[in-house]
Amino acid sequence: MNANERSSLALRNLLFKPCLLGVGLPLVLVGTFSFLFLTVQLDVIQSNFARSRDAFTRDVAGTSLQSLADTAARQLDAFLVERIGEAKAWSTASVVVESASAAHARHRAEGLTELPLEAVEDRFRIQKSLRTAPWADTYLRQQLTSAPHFAEIFFTDRNGYNVALTNPTSDFVQSDEDWWQNAWSRGLSVGEIEYDDSAGVWSVDISLRIDDPATEQAVGVMKTVLAIEPVQQMADRTATAIPGGGRMQIIDNSGVLIAETSSNHARGRIINPEVNLREQGSDSVLVAFGAERTGFTTDKEWITGFARTGGRDAYAGVSERFEGFDWIVILQQPVTRVTGSIGMLAAIDDRLRDWRLMLAAAFCTMAVSSILFALVLASRSARRLTASMQSIREMAEHASTGKLTAPPSIEQPEELVRLNEAVHRLTQVLATVLRRAQQSR
């Protein structure tokens, strides 16, 4: 590369850099600022949208589940109050009161009250009553037929000896049982949920003292076995009412399952101490144990609404001493079911993500296009100006040897045009001086 070419290249670079900086840099800066500004605005919009979505999930779906759980708990209370009311009505029926009083007299006459408990049980190994009141047996069977929620009914006299029953019991004497003693002393006893061997069902015992209205004396105790299958059926109906689908659990305050729709109330999980939600439940479920009567909570997977069954006030109509079952209703709905059901919000969320990608793609395209445009423009401008300057220099070199040359055609910029004209005039002057000098010789 000769000196002229090096000079030309240096001049081209000198012109190319300002052109590139003057065109490309402003475009890149403006594009970057626009991208950052629009990105911040999209972040604000998406943040507000996320808060709105969370508020919808919390305030609408959560409140709805809480209300549904509260309704289910009240329905449970109403169902159980009705069942206790039924059992109480049976225990006050004249046929029951009279049969219990008459049976006591018969048992005394048989000398049973003088025998040790083991001797009495040994005598009634097969037959579990003296059948002193067959009409009472008929009455109990009739009530059991009209009240399918119950699996078994029987009652004893004041000694705890069986009088009438719908199913054979395991023992003849009941007075050594806790439920009998509690009912005798308090008037009402509600037991824990257990599997009743004689009835063959998971059930809860409702036992009531039999009082003679004429003498106001206690004459016996009636025990009714209430199957919990209707409670599980109620849970199934409630779970189907959850918008978009969900699940329902009913647990006692210790955490043991009474009903669980997700497992179809699997026998291996119901009333199983090893399946304890107080110990094994998720965080959203654990909140229900220490919260108020109703409430809701959310996590990444579930929206959970819960409610407790009523206490003493709810059962005051059937017993002044009964403090309630203390069960907890838990309803859960997947978060995806909630957000997926609001298609408009989901569509907005998707569009926001699309706009972010489109914005990034547009910025990259703009940046590349701007740089390419600046390169082309700077290169063409530098090439044109370098060619013009080279033509002027060649004209000046010719002028220094006395050669007269025509000026090159140069377009803008104006400074180069003026320089071209000045060099051309100087060429003419030099050519005239050299010609006269030669003539004078």
Secondary structure by P-SEA (a helix, b strand, c coil): ccaaaaaaaaaaaaaaaaaaaacaaaaaaaaaaaaaaaaaaaaaaaaaaaaaaaaaaacaaaaaaaaaaaaaaaaaaaaaaaaaaaaaaaaacaaaaaaaaaaaaaaaaaccccccaaaaaaaacccccccccaaaaaaaaaaaaacccccccccccccccccccccccccccccccaaaaaaaaccbbbbccccccccccbbbbbbbbbbccccccccbbbbbbbbaaaaaaaaaaaaaaccccbbbbbbcccccccccccccccccccccccccccccccaaaaaaaccccccccccccccccccccccccccccccccccccbbbbbbbbbaaaaaaaaaaaaaaaaaaaaaaaaaaaaaaaaaaaaaaaaaaaaaaaaaaaaaaaaaaaaaaaaaaacccccccccccaaaaaaaaaaaaaaaaaaaaaaaaaaaac
